Amino acid sequence: MRVGLGTGSTVSYLLPALAERELDIVCVVTSIATEKAARALGFDVRPFEAPIDRLDIAIDGADQVSPAGWLVKGGGGAHTREKIVAGAAERFVVIASSDKPVERIAAPIPLELSAFGLAATLRRLGGEVRLRQGCPLSPDGGVIADYWGEVGSPADLAARFATEPGVIDHGLFPPEMVTEVLLAMPDGNVERRAGQATPG
Ligand code: A5P
C-alpha cells in the first residue's frame, strides 16, 4: 500500500505501532519531523512525486473536529502538505483524542502564506490574521500564520481564504475529504465517526 503519514503527537504514537506490524508499505510524509521519525523506524519513505500520484490511505491527527465533520489542522504548521496528502488518498483516516471534538469550529485557523508579497497579503487579510511567532517556514517556504477572527460557517471562511491572493492554503478540512474519524475516549474505547468522503 501507499500510505500518507500526517504530522503531530498523535502520528508520533502511530508510527511505532505501524512499524511493529512489519507491513509492506511505501510512505509519503507531510513534514520533516515525520520523515525523520519514519525513516528511523525503517519505513520506506519516498518523495511525493511521480510515479506516486495517488495513495491508498492517509492517516493524520486533528486540532478540532466539528459535529458536521469539519476539521481544523495545522497546529504544527503542516496543513498544506497534510491537505495535499489527504486529498490524494483513497481513504483519509483521522485519529484524535477526546479533547478534539468541539461544538463549533473556532479560531485559531492556521494559514500558510506566500513569502512573496507577505506584507500586502497581511494588509488585505486585516488584523485578524497574525504571523505565528517562532514558527519556522514550511518545507515549501511558506509563512505560517493564524486567523483569529470569528469563524461562523467553516465553508464560507474556507471559500474566502481560497480566493485570497497570497494564501497558499488554510487549516479547514471539509467533511467530504474525511473517510473516518477515530476518537480515543478516556475509558480506552474508540468512537468511530464516519466522514463524508466517497471512495474513488
Ligand atoms: C500538524 O500541522 C497538525 O495538523 C496536526 O496533525 C494536528 O495539529 C494534530 O496534532 P496532535 O496530534 O499533536 O494533536
Residues whose N, C-alpha, C, O or C-beta is under 5 A from the ligand:
A	BS01	A5P	G6 T7 G8 S9 T10 V11 G61 A62 D63 K73 G74 G75 G76 G77 A78 H79
